[in-house]
Amino acid sequence: MMMQERIHRDAEGAILFDAGVSPQVGHDWFAPDYWRGRDALRTQAGGRGGVAIVATPVGECVLRHYRRGGLMAALMGDRYLWTGADRTRPFAEFRLLAEIARLELPGPTVVAARYRRRGLFYAADLITRRIADARTLAECLAAGRLDGELAEEVGALVARFHRAGVWHADLNAHNVLVTQGALHLIDFDRGRLRTPASAWQQANLLRLRRSLLKLGAADAGEAAFEEHVWQPLLYRYGRTLNP
């Protein structure tokens, strides 16, 4: 189904949404307390994103509040410098996810995005459909399920996005979802479309590799990791990128 982009503007800010999914999306949709009061907030995870799983009229969705990490978090918290509506983090991610869907790549289905402007700054939120019965690649690794077969699937997944010129700003094991028979990439904050080129593609892969190593993928030995995980991943990546 084609995206039906609509924008609602008011004194608080603006909401960008897909009218094909829901004809109306209000500010209440972005408030965890609104869903909690209707017994529709199933879980709320920690972390800087403030992710909540909410049962909306269009099905279970992920509500994510944008929040800075690292040293900037102490200074800015959830505030971002205003440089125009189309350059806000949620609107950029919304439109990238819409393009990912158009390209038939396995990413989250976007529902709505919002910014609330306060002078020179804004705060932001994003709603996407929840991918059901999924575990992160990090969870699969912790459970001992990251073998050569799964590594190959991950390589093919990343290559599909890279062939289309989709750059993921934070490609790591937490942003790869594994479901029965399918893999997805999530969290495209700061991602963008780029002309396919080996330099950024390889840098993206190395970021994923660092993530896996940080999570203990080579605890049994780096040689075993290379043979049973990383080389199968690179093999399938190469075959998919250049069939």
N, C-alpha and C positions, 0 to 999 in steps of 0.2 A: 504494500500500500504506500502511495506517495505521501511524503510529509506535507502536512497542511500547517505551515508556520503561521502563528498568530502572536501578536504582542499586546499586552494590556499595560498601559502606563497610568500611574496615579502619583499622588504626593509622596508616597513611600519610595517609589522606584519603578521597576518594570518587571513583568513576568513574560517570558518567551515560552510558548508551549505548542504542542502538536494537537491541533483541533481534531485531527482524525482519531486521536486516542481519547481525548476528553474535550468537549466543547467549551468548558469553563474550568479554569484553575485559579484559585484565589490565594491570598497570602496565608490563609490557614493551613494550606497544604504543606507549607514549609516549617510549620511549628510542631515539634514533637509533642508538646503538651496538648495540642488539638487532637491528635490521634490517640494519645494516652487517655484523654477524657472520654473517648468513644471505644475504649478497649481495643483499639486498632493498632497500637504500637506493640509489636511482638517482642522485639529485642532492640537494645541499643548498645552498640559496641563502643569501646573506648578508642583511644588514638586521636591524632590531631584533627581528623576529618569529621568527628562526631557523627558516625554513620548510624542511622536508625532504619529498621525494617518496619514498614507501615502497610496496613491493609487498606488500600485506597479503593474507591469505586471502580477503578480499572484493573484491580488485582494488586498483588503484593509488589511493593516498590522499595527501592533503596533511596533514602533521603540523606544526602551528604552536605554538611556545612563546610565551606572552605575555611581552612585555618592554616596559618603559617607554621612552619617547623623551624627547628634550630634556633640560632640566636635572634632571628627576626621575630620569633614568636613573643619574646619578652618585650620587644619594642612596639610591635604592631598588632599582635593577637590575631583577630580575624579581619583586620582592616587592610584594604588594598587601595593604592593610589588611583584616583579617577582620571582616566584618559579618554573617555568616550564609551558609550553603551556597547558598541560592537567589539570593543577591545576588552571588555570585562571577562574574567575567567569563566563564569558560567555560560555566557552567550557564545564564547569561542568554543568551549567544549561541546555545548549543545549542537552547534553547527558541524563540528567535526564528527560527532557521533551520527548525525543525520547523513553525512557523506559516507561514513563507514557502512551504514545500513544500505545506502544506495549501491555501494560496491559489493554488497552481499558478503561482507566480512563479519566474522563472529565477535562482535562487541556488544556492549549493553544497548538496549533499546531506550532511547531518551524519551522522557515524558514532558518535563518542564524545567526551566531555569529561572532564577530570580536574582536581581541585585536590589539592594536598598542603599540609596546614596545619602551620605552625611557630609556635606561640604566638599572637601577635597578628597574624601575617601568613600569607599563602599564596602558592604559586606555581601556575601553571596551564598547561594544554595543551588543544588541540582537534584532532580528526581529522575531516576531510571527504573525500568522494570527489573525486578529481582530475577536472577538466573537461579532456578530452583535446583536443589540437590547437588550443589557444587562444593568442592573443596579446593582450596588454593594449592598451587604447586608446592608451596612451603609446607603445608599440612601433609601432602603426599610424601614429601621427603622425610618429614619427622616420623611418619608411619612406616617407613621403609618401602614405599611403593614407587619410588623413582628408579625405574629400571631402563634398559636400553630402548624398549618399545615406547614407553611414555616419553623418553627423551627425544626420540625421533618425531613423535607427534608434536612436541613443543617446537622443535626445529621447523617443521612444516607450517605450524601456526605463525611463527614470527616471519617466516619467508613470505607468506601470503600478504601480510601487512606491508612488508618492505617492498615487494613487487609493485604494490599500489601506491608507494610513496608515502605511507603513513608512518610518521615518526612518533614513537612513544617516549615521552620525556623521562619516565621512571620505570623502565622495563626491569622488573624484578620478580622473584618467585611468589610474592604476595599478590601480584597483579595478573597472574595466569590462573584461570579457573578451570578445573577439571570436572566434567560431568560424565555420565554414562554415554560414551560414544562421541563426545564432542569436547573441544577446548575453546575457551574464550579469553580475550584480553580485556581488562577493565581499567578504569581510572586513567582517562586521557587528558587530565588537567595539564595544560601547557603543551600538549601534543599538537602537531600540525602536519599538513601535507608538504612534502619536499620532493624535489626531483630525485629519483632513485640514484644513489651514488655509494660506492663501496665504503668511503670514509665514515659516513654517519651510520651506515648499516653495521659495519664492524664494531664501531664504538657502542652501538646499542647492544650487540651480542656480548661484548665484554662486560657491560653493565650487568647483564643477566648472569654471566659467569661469576662475577664478584658476589652477587647476591647468593647464589648457590653455595659458594665456598664459605661465605660468612655464616650460612645456616648449617654448615657441617657436612656438606655433600662429599667432601674429601677426607672425612674422619677415618675412613678405612684405608686411606692412602691415596696420594694424588695420582699415582699410576692407575689405580682401579677406577678412580673418577674419570680420568681421561678415556680409558678403554670402554667403560660400561655406560657412561653418561654423555660426556662432552663430545667425543668423536661421533657417536650415533646422532646426536643432535645436529652437529655441523654437517654430517653426511646428508641427512634429510633436508636440512636447510638449503644446502647447495642444489640438491636435485629439484627442490620446489621453486627456488628462486630462478634457476636457469634450466627449465625442463627440456 
